[in-house]
Structures are given as C-alpha cells and as structure tokens.
C-alpha cells in the first residue's frame, strides 16, 4: 500500500539551488552537448518544476552560457591549479600536458568545439566563451611567466607562447574529433614539442617518453 506520508523535500538556499542547477547543466553539457540543456530537462533531472529552474534562469540561453562557463573554469582549475609556494614551474607545466589527454580532456575539447560553434548566434554564450578564452590564456601565460622569473623557461613573450600552445591543443581536439588516442604519437605530442622549443627546454623535459 502506498505510503500516505509524502517525502519531505529539503529546502535549499537560493545559492545552493542555483549552484545545483548550474552543476547539473554543466554535467549534461560535458556528456551530451550544450544543445541538450533545456529548462525542462534540468527540472526533470533534479526532480523539481521547470518553473523553479526558470526562476533562476529565465531563459535556456542564460543557463547554457553559465553551464559552459562552469565546466570550462572547473577544468582550468584542475589543469592549472594555483601555484603552491616553491612549486617547480616545469613540473606544473608537465602536469598540465599530462592532463590534456584521455576521456576527461576529450569531453572538454568537444565542449569547446560545441560552444564556439553555437556562440556564433548566441550572444550570452559568445560572451562567456570570450571570458573563458581570456581566463585560460591568462592562467597559462602566468605559469610561463613564473617559469621565466625562476629561470626555468626562456621566452620573450609568455602570453604569445601561451596562445600558441592553446591554439595547437584546440586544433588537435578539433582535428581528432576530441579523440586524443586516435592521433599518431608525433601529432599527439605537437603541443609539448612546441612548448619545449619555445621555452628553451630540452626534448622530453615536459613529457619524458
């Protein structure tokens, strides 16, 4: 016999609820693409009314932009976390390259391709893509500048070198359909080879294989 006592819903604060909505949207974006995000879909996934979702995001376009920003910034924090005191810049950069492969990187690469395609006619998403491009460039160029300051790297312009590295990584993701493992080893290593050359490092310094 069905219980006559309804399950009591836990009331969440506006901040918690908004974060929950964005996190679920980002999860769907990474696994299925930004086109799969709708207010109704998020409501179903979270077992809440679509009207509750629209209270925080009046349009799906706003939620799509927020979901992309959340996923992209989260991946950036994982790839290049803030430096701890006395951290070796070369080790940090090597760790960055070590994480730019595998299923997780395939997902974020596909998401970037997806976002750039859709941003051509979605202003909110276009703005968020530009913000994330600047954030990734700034974070990586900051790491390179730190390496120059410590005498580990040699480059006249860390910003330009960072842009070069990111362009190659973007191109590799798009060329392989974001499936890193299908590329020949020499092609997979292109971004590392470029970085080692531009930063005055010995071959293998960033990936000893």
C-alpha positions, 0 to 999 in steps of 0.5 A, a space after each residue: 500500500 502506498 505510503 500516505 506520508 509524502 517525502 519531505 523535500 529539503 529546502 535549499 538556499 537560493 545559492 545552493 539551488 542555483 549552484 545545483 542547477 548550474 552543476 547539473 547543466 554543466 554535467 549534461 553539457 560535458 556528456 551530451 552537448 550544450 544543445 541538450 540543456 533545456 529548462 525542462 530537462 534540468 527540472 526533470 533531472 533534479 526532480 523539481 518544476 521547470 518553473 523553479 529552474 526558470 526562476 533562476 534562469 529565465 531563459 535556456 540561453 542564460 543557463 547554457 552560457 553559465 553551464 559552459 562557463 562552469 565546466 570550462 573554469 572547473 577544468 582550468 582549475 584542475 589543469 592549472 591549479 594555483 601555484 603552491 609556494 616553491 612549486 617547480 614551474 616545469 613540473 606544473 607545466 608537465 602536469 598540465 600536458 599530462 592532463 590534456 589527454 584521455 576521456 576527461 580532456 576529450 569531453 572538454 575539447 568537444 565542449 569547446 568545439 560545441 560552444 564556439 560553434 553555437 556562440 556564433 548566434 548566441 550572444 550570452 554564450 559568445 560572451 562567456 566563451 570570450 571570458 573563458 578564452 581570456 581566463 585560460 590564456 591568462 592562467 597559462 601565460 602566468 605559469 610561463 611567466 613564473 617559469 621565466 622569473 625562476 629561470 626555468 623557461 626562456 621566452 620573450 613573450 609568455 602570453 604569445 607562447 601561451 596562445 600558441 600552445 592553446 591554439 595547437 591543443 584546440 586544433 588537435 581536439 578539433 582535428 581528432 574529433 576530441 579523440 586524443 588516442 586516435 592521433 599518431 604519437 608525433 601529432 599527439 605530442 605537437 603541443 609539448 614539442 612546441 612548448 619545449 622549443 619555445 621555452 628553451 627546454 630540452 626534448 622530453 623535459 615536459 613529457 619524458 617518453 
